[in-house]
Amino acid sequence: MTAVNDIHLLIVDDDERIRGLLQKFLIRAGFFVSAARDAAHARRLLAGLDFDLIVLDVMMPGEDGIALTRSLRQTLTVPILVLTAKGDTGDRISGLEAGADDYLAKPFEPKELLLRINAILRRVPVEQSAADVPKVLHLGPVRYDVQRGEMWHGSAVVRLTATESHLMRIFSAAPGEVISRTKLVDDLGRTNGGAQDRAIDVQITRLRRKIESDPKQPRYLQTVRGAGYLLSPD
């Protein structure tokens, strides 16, 4: 993985005090950090700079964090961590459905934010050597190159978030085998619990939209009731 001091983070929060505190904390942790006061400011920074991860507050005036996440996901795969109000499950689920990779409820300990950021960065696919022999899984019109971590629909690249990429690596390592929700939670770096299990379900739903012709009746990424999920390629 890229060295910490080569990683560029973007903090987006309309609260100047919180924005400044997070920026200082993450700089001390060794990251290169930029900050934006709202969605419009974030868009200007994203137009000219590449980021390795975005930390994005949900509650912002104008375009909120959910809408910005959904919009960014149309063109970018950069990991996004959304900051939600404490106990607001709706925002957490909405954030994941919009394309966020993880969430953290305010108020939080800065150390927990750092742990979440590092966990997400560990899930970002690592470039494979060109000498590797590619292994491809066929999912109807979709094909997934296991070595490169790339998904294609015909000649078009299917953009995957960091979490979706990690899920595909997990499933493609054991095609046709049932993988429990507990294992997925553990492998994705989250602790056990109902909210985390629900978050996995949301991520699976999003991934199905990119694989299945009918996500409501999945052919390739199947649910095994009471056991977990399995990937069943052609």
N, C-alpha and C positions, 0 to 999 in steps of 0.2 A: 504494500500500500504506500501511497505518497507520504513523505515525511510531513509531520504536523506543521512545521514552519513553511511548507510549500502549499498548505491548504488555505484557500480564500473563502471566508464565510461572509454572508450578507445578513445583517440583522434588520428587520423591518418592524418598527413599533412607533406609534405616534406619541408615546410617553417619553419625553426627552430624558427624564431621570433614569428610567429603566433602560432605555436605549444606550445611554452613556455607561451605566453600570455593567451591562452585559458586554459591551464592546471592550471595556477595560479588563474585565475578568477573562474574556476569551483571548485577548492579546497576551495577558500574563500567562495563559495556558499554552502559548506558543503559536496561535493561529494568526493569520493576516485577516483583519476584520474591517469590512466597510459597513456603514449604517445608512438606512433610509427612513425618513419620517412618515412616509405614506406610500400607497401603491404607485402613484405617479412617479415619485422620486425613485422607487425601486425599479420601475420600468426603464427610467433613464440610465441607471447604473447597469442594468442587465443588457441594455443595447450596446454598451461599449466594453463590458468586462465579462469574463468567465468566472463563475463561482462553483465551488465544490459542494456547497450546502447552503440552504436558506433557512433562517429561523424567522418565522412569520407570525405576528400577533393576529388573532382572528378579529378582535374588536378594534376596528379603525374607522374613522370618519370617511365618507365617500365610498370608494371601492373597498369592501372589507377583505379580510384574509382568505375567506372561503372562495369568494369570486375571483380574487387574484390567483389563487392556487389553480382553480379550474381553468382559467385563461392561460396561465403559464404552461400547464400540462399539454396544451395543444401543440406546442413547439419545443418544449424543454423537458429533459429527463433529470435535471439536477435534483438531488434529494431535498425534500421540504419537511421541516419540523414545525408544526403549528402550535402556538401557545393559546390555550383555551381558558375560559373561566372555570374556577374550581367547581366540580360537581355538575358541569353542563355537558351531559352525555351527548346531547343533540349536536353540539358544535364539534365534538370529537368525531362522531360518526360522519357528520357532514364533511369535515376536513379530510377524512380518509377516503370518502366517496369521491371527493373532488380531485384526489390524486396525491394527498400528503403521504409521506412515508411513516410518520409517527406523530404523536402529540404529547404535550406536557401541560398539566393544569397549573394555573397560577393560584396562589403564590407557590414558588418552588425554590429549592436550594440550588444555588449556582452549580454545585458539584453534580447534582442530578442532571442538570442541563448538559454538562460536559460529558457525563456518562452516556446520555442519550445520543449526543452528537457523535461520539466515538463509535457507538454501536451501529449507527446508521452508516458511517463511513466504512466500517468493516464489511458492510453488506454490498458496497459498490463493487461491481464486477471488476476483476483484475484482468488486464490485457494478457492474452495467451500468446505464446511464441508462435511465429509464423510457421515454424517447423512442425508444429503439432498437426496430426492428421485430424481433419474435422469430422465430427460425428454429428449427424443431422437426424432430428426426429421430425416425422411428417404428421401433421395434424390437419388432415383435409388439405385445403389450399394454403394452410400456414405451415412453415417449416422453421425449426429452431436449431441453430448451430450451437451445439453444446460447448464446444471449445471456445468459440468467440463470444458466447453469451448474446447472440443476435437472433432476433425473430424477424421473419419476412412473410409478407402476404403477397404472393406473386413476386413482382419486381420492387415492391414498396417495403421499406423498412418499417417495422412496427415498433414504435417507441415504448420502452419499458421503464418504469421507475426503478430506483434502487431496490425497493422491496419486492417488486414484481420480478426483477432479475434474480434476486436471491431465491424466491419461491421456485422459479423455473430451474435453477441449478439444483435445488433440493429434489424436485420431482424428476428431473431428467437423470439424476444419479441412480434412480430406482424406478424406471418405468414399469407400470403394471403392478407395483407394490403399494399397499395401503400405508399412508403416512398419517399418524395420529395428529390431532389438533394440538395436543400437549407438546409433541416433538416440534411442530411448526412454531409454537410459541417460544419454546426454548431456543431453537435454532435462529430465530429472528431477534433474539436478545431481549425478549420481554419476559416479565415475571408472570406466573400463573394467576388466573383470576378471570371472573366472568367478563369484565370489560375487555380484557386482552383477547379472550376467546372470540368475542364478538368482533373485535378488530380484525382478527384473522379471517373471519367469514366475509367481512367487507373487502379485504384484499383479494380473496378468492373470487368474489363476485366481479371485481374490477378486471382481474386477469382473464376471467372467462369471456368478458366482452371483447377481448383482443384475440381470443382463440376460437370461440364457438360461433357457428352461424346462428344458433338459437341458444343464448346464454341461459335461458330458463329451463331448457332441456339439454343439458350438456352431454356431449358425446365423448369428449376427450379428457376434460378435467372433471372427474366424477366424484360425487359424494357417496361414501359408504356409510350408511346410517349406523351411528353408534361406534364407528371405528375411526373415521377420518376421511381423507381424500386420496385419490390416486390419479395419475396421469396415464392414459391409455392411448398411445400413439398408434397410427396405422401400421 
